[in-house]
Amino acid sequence: MCKKCAVNCPSNAIPYGDQTTVRGIEKWQLNREACLMAWRVMVSDCGLCMKTCPFSHPPAFVHDMVRLGIKNSPFARKISAWGDDLFYGKKARY
């Protein structure tokens, strides 16, 4: 919903659009070739998608409560994306 991973991907390997069905599973199909090419250019792995993902925040009371809300409420999903942008920013600090 928040698309933070797609916004922060330097290779644009993560799609902004809707999920697609891949081998019977609904998911966002990563462009692996573009991702690996960015790794080659950076001479290292990237990980910005994982760094900016709201679900990858460390375990803490506040983060755990937000994850619980996201799991149970569509409204909480919208509010949490806005809150994550407010506290952590929309773009990664490189």
Steps between C-alpha positions, in 0.01 A plus 500: 500500500775749584732412206803618700706213365422600139565869567842428651619237252790657305458253213118526480489122533189508722174579318260773614195330351272226621609150589520234230452127522833318485481120514159526669605757762394867506812713543698791365743354251850634555714571194794294624727593209465874569557441872816297443628755247468771767696277740776472240515876450510561879752216546292389797152389590240773531224418751323839481168325443541310825633803688199714412231232542275579799477126573877475553515733802654331805277343765384765746171566673391775259604308188331184627175690566509651152558156345205362697279783377612451140421131521144562619384829346506654149468844661810432711690413180433844355582682824819299555638582155443871571653466849806320368556781247459754780749340741748332262459700178386393157847460352792310652799685637785356296 
